[in-house]
């Protein structure tokens, strides 16, 4: 996949276009939102400061985002530690899941608070970042979504040798995540959980749902 350097320049002929195997693919925030089933009428630019995000994901344990631009995942609450783990694996892939950058931090804040945001613009900006770096192995954000958008416009690009990549190992979370090293989003929620073993995907979803229900009850 080739992304022109001026893909985000409205004055360029290459504006909002990428090239895959010699074919031009229209690629823009609007296309991403439409493909994802997001109503453009509800799209808004999220207006929240990094410091506010920091307070939310650390449950007010840290009130200012670090000057080094990343916050240790050990400082965030259990809820956001889980969202960060999922995000670093599936949404914005990175091998540095022990630290959270402002971009991913803001995204898991949106997911955790159910705030509205321009999802298409976020994905577009994450993709355009590839033109701004010389890093060879720079992971693609939302890879499944990217592939789906490309094939939606050019289904014949797929060949018989193209097969879905299998995950090397299941996404698992260690029970130590619910130990004393993380700030519990709701005090006492996970105190009885043992600190050994691995969680399955179903257990992760169940834990997230329970946390969200208790959080809503507490807010009410």
N, C-alpha and C positions, 0 to 999 in steps of 0.2 A: 504494500500500500504506500503510495507516494503522496505526500501532503505538501503542496506549494508553500513557499515561505510567505506569500501574500494571500493565503487562503482567507484571512480575516480582514483583508483590505478591501473596502467597498469600491475603490477606484480601479481595482485590478480585474482583468478578464478571467483570472483564476479564482475569483471571489466565491467562497463557499462551494468549492469543488475539490474532490480528491480523485486520485487515479488508482484503479485496481486492475492489474493484468491488462493494461492498455485501454480500459474503459473509463469514461468519465462518470463519476458518481456525485450527484447533488447531495450536499452535506451541509446542513445549517441547523441552528437551534430550533427553528420552526419545524423542520423535517423530523428532528429527533422527538420533539414533543408530540407531533401528530402521530408518528409511528408508535410511540409509547402510550397513546390513548389519552394524552393530557390536553384538556381544553385550554386553548390559548387565552380565553377570557379570564381564566383563573391564574394565569402565569404572572408572577410578580418577582421583582428583584428583592432578595432578602436583605433587609437592612438591620444588621446586627454586628456589633463590634467583636473583635477577637477576645477582648476581656470578658464580655458577656457570655460568649461561648465557653470560655475557660471556667467561669463561675458555675455554669450549668453542668458541664460534664464532670467537674470535680466536686459537685455538691457544695460549692462555696468554700472548699478547702484551699483553693488558689483563686485569687481575684484578678490577677494580671497575667496575660499570656507571656511566657518566657521570651526574653530578647533573642535567644538563639533560634526562635521560630518554631521550635518543636517542644512538645510536652511529653513527659514520660507516661506511658500507658498505665504505670503502677499508681499514678496519682488520680486516675479517673474512677468514677463509681463503677460498680459491677455492670450496670446496664450499658454504659458507654464502652466499657472494656470489651463486652461481647460484641457490640456494634462495630467497634474498631477492628476486632478480629475478623468479623464477617467482611467488613469493608476492605481490609487489607488483602483478603483472599479473593473476593469476588467482584467488588465494585471498582476500586482503584488499586489494583495489585501492587504490592510492595513487599520486599523482604524485611523491611524495617518496621515490623508491626509493634515493636516495643516502644516506639516513639510515634507521636501523632503530629503531623504537619497541620498548618492552619486550614488548608483546603479540605482535607479529609475530616478534620475536626469540625468544621462548619457543616459538612454534609451529614455526619452522624448526629450533629445537633438538630438538624432539620428532621431527620428520621425519628429521633428520640422525642422531639417535642411536637411532631406532626405539623410543623410550620410550613407555609407555602413558599415555594421558590421556583425560579426558572430552571427546571431540570435540564432542558435542552441546551441552554446557554452554558450550564456547568459542564456538561459532557463535551460540548463543542470546545470550550476553553482547555479542558484536560487533553483533548486530542491535538489541538493546535500547538500545545507545548512541545510536541515532538519536533517541530521546526526550529525551536529555540535552544536545542541542546545537541551536543555532540556525543552523548551517551549512546553506545551501540545497543545494549540490551535494556531499553526503556519500556516497561510494560504498558500495554494499551488498556486504558480505562474502559470498563464495561465491554469487554471483548465480545461477549455473546450478542449484545445489542448492536455493536458495530458490524458484525458478520451478518446479522439479520437485515440491517438496513441496506447493506451492499447487495445481498442476494435478492432482496425485494425489488430492486431496480434492475439487476442483471442476474436473473436466476441461472443463466447458462454459463456463468463464470465457474460454477462448481463442476469439478471433474470427477471421474471414477476413483481417482487416487486421493481425493479429499475426504477424510474421515474425521468425525468429532474427536477432539482430544480428550482423553480420559484423565480425571484428576489422579495425581500420583498417590494421594492418600485422602481419606475422608476428612472433612473439616471437623475437628474435635476441639473441645475446650477442657482443660484440666480442672478438676474440682478445687485446686488450690486458688483458682480465680475467685472463689467465693470465700476465701479465708480472710485473715486479718490484713493481708497486704493491700487490699483494695477497699475503698470507702464504700460501704453498702448504701445503695440509693435510698433504701428505707431501713432504718436501724433495726437489726434483729431478723431481717428477712431470711438470710441464708446461714444463720448461726449453727443450725443443726445439720447442715450438709457436710458429709465427710470430706477430708482434704486429700483423698486419693482416688484414682480412677479417671476415666475419660467419659465425656458426654457425647451421646449420639445427636444427630441433627434434630430428631423429634424431642429429645430432652432439652435442647437449646431453645427451641421454639416454645415449648411448654414453660420454661423458666422465664423467658421474655414476656409471655402473655401474663403469667402470674405477677411479675413485677409491674407491668403496665396497669393491671387491674388494681393492685394495691396502691400504686402511685395516684391513680385517678380517685380512689376512695379517700386517700389522705388529702388531696387537693380539695375535694368536695367538702 
